[in-house]
């Protein structure tokens, strides 16, 4: 490619980007396939938008900014316009919906999956490129649209392989807290935002920490001081009562919230929205265990305007141990308006596919997927004159649905067994002159014999009897290999 | 998101990038799934590398170039290093293989699929972002590795849905032409490249055009002159005889080529390589119709060093009409050496997924995939009091594997029918007060009744008897809908 034969670039990937091998990818693919199928059953249409958007369309950046690459990967096109790689799948959806609104079926239900990029400082486990999988309904203000998104998320987690009881959707509405604050006559937007931020820290700081942040402020252990929201003592009590109102079934949470937020118009709206979400969830058979109302769910993004939801994984065997969020979403009304000036109600959910895949690998929720990370059956090249027979054997195995290959490196039994070991192959097939003459084949069960493989030093040693090695009639080869492969995958 | 409420960006995607809807994506996904499964059966491991590589690692560009963005999308990272979006999947594989060579199973067999980007001038049907799907074997110099790649490509096309006889793999070896030129004592690299380029134009210019380009040059109809390779008349005859030696079965092509190129060492090597490829293809059961030897296959890229292959689609019903290339590849030895200095033999194939998907849609090779582009069954909202029942109906349908949704826009029968029409829904379910009281449901077959849907003006007209409309017992609902959906997909 390059004519500069003196220059040898260092082989390395850019900071914050990772190569992923089969075992890392199997979980992710299984999730995307399972979740896509659920989205399609709910009538959501697959949409793919480009990796690039114009920077002004992405919305985070002012178009006249000199170098709009804070947080995103941006570059100037040949016509000087700034383009940036998408940082999520929602901003491109808003652009697409605004661009095609006249001709789209409305409400527009779309799902999408793909890579998003963040130009942030990488760290351990923090990458600048990852996969999201989203579903959004654009153009419906019905709370039932939120209920459907929640039901899909719950069903998607189940379809991906999460065992029953190991995931919960937690639902809240921004209108409830807004109503509570309206009742307490706290109207300043900055003050409201401080309340929201304080509430978001309940998990981490506990009741007293949040109480401090709602009031005069909080001094942490390092001596750093965070200024408080400075709301009145009565309002602080109401907010804390509100945050603590979760726990029971959906109807009882609504009953508990009613006296706290029911006095304001927005609070009443929030209660009615949640009641309608509850009814729709019941219609769709979503259990109380799968979807709960939890007033302590905040979610950071300021743009949410109604229901918000969060998918949380729970440690198998201990319902008290949260494994953290693997997705979330909510209702937002302003994204399309950025383009058209007309607010369009929308609601959606995004799976954090990489986090979910990591959790699924950790808890063995993905047997089928991980089986594909096993290597193929290796047909050993023992005698160059038999290459045609080796290829025929490999093809027979493949035609029976068993991954198989003829070893194509330089010959030598040791190299071939080392190869099969690195590939985590379940079995090797050996056909030498004797087998060819007798109409037989020797099969080595590598899981059984793996611990001995590294001790093999020459062909003669190899041909001695070894555990897991059997000689079968050539016609029985596929059946015998299948027995080993099926046993190993279970 | 933005605080600048005055500014309204225009909703448009960047030049040369496209949004793709479900019907565009169904074919592509079916191809990727089918081809991936074939690759895995052949023992190839899934690998995913980042979208970005350092510009020097991509190899097209000198690292000291001032602005290395010719042909690629490049930007400077925060540490001033130039990164670029990958323009194919081979250059990142070379970087990965060089970086991990010590610990990889060797030969390393990997497949990959994903987006690649080219910063080129867009045009009709020419995009700056598209999907590739590759398989490569790195670290084997055996011609059998090439045979395997060809067998996988043929099987992949079949698995993706191409009907038998509608695709052919055409195989050649660079060594043959090189041998022929060596015999004619044409050693100048520039002259050899001119011969290669002339040979590549046989399809377009015919025998005489290539003869001119091999000799003194060619004046085209517009009056433009292309200088010729200036090789001797005898060598021109040999090259033309070589290019015309295709046509019969693989053994007879080899027999025809033997006198033309067999006198040189490299020509003999090429003949032996192709003979071994033929034997391995036979072992794998790849028919003469699926894989041919064709000396006229050149493929542009200079870096190929041995076998080259091209997948060509053929018009159904007329074997003489080529629909063009949908993929290709070959053997290359220098990509890993760019990093390590040590040549590593490699061979691979890349599917042009978008072109293949377009051809498959055109020839209806994708019934299963296109069925997913149908909309969901729409449960009509006729009575707000029955919302719970509507969600239960939709869930019953989904649990039976039928895509279904409750309409969630503003009510009104006309809007709902228009929606179902835009979604290309097969059926609508209507449950009003009467049906609810009687324990029945009304089902509308929308394919049958679609032409009348636009004439519906009010609810009363709708409720009159119409073609394709039936009322069934509520317990029979799912079975009746399935009958319509299955009929429509067939």
Interface residues (C-beta under 8 A of the other chain):
Chain A: X1 X2 X4 X7 X8 X9 X10 X11 X12 X13 X14 X15 X17 X18 X19 X20 X21 X22 X24 X25 X26 X29 X40 X41 X42 X43 X45 X46 X47 X48 X49 X50 X51 X52 X53 X54 X56 X57 X59 X60 X61 X62 X63 X69 X73 X74 X75 X77 X79 X81 X83 X85 X91 X95 X96 X98 X99 X100 X103 X104 X105 X106 X107 X109 X115 X117 X129 X137 X139 X140 X142 X144 X145 X147 X148 X151 X276 X279 X280 X282 X283 X284 X285 X303 X334 X335 X338 X339 X340 X341 X372 X375 X376 X377 X378 X387 X388 X389 X390 X391 X392 X394 X395 X398 X401 X402 X403 X404 X405 X406 X408 X409 X419 X422 X423
Chain B: X1 X2 X4 X7 X8 X9 X10 X11 X12 X13 X14 X15 X17 X18 X19 X20 X21 X22 X24 X25 X26 X29 X40 X41 X42 X43 X45 X46 X47 X48 X49 X50 X51 X52 X53 X54 X56 X57 X59 X60 X61 X62 X63 X69 X73 X74 X75 X77 X79 X81 X83 X85 X91 X95 X96 X98 X99 X100 X103 X104 X105 X106 X107 X109 X115 X117 X129 X137 X139 X140 X142 X144 X145 X147 X148 X276 X279 X280 X282 X283 X284 X285 X303 X334 X335 X338 X339 X340 X341 X372 X375 X376 X377 X378 X387 X388 X389 X390 X391 X392 X394 X395 X398 X401 X402 X403 X404 X405 X406 X408 X409 X415 X419 X422 X423
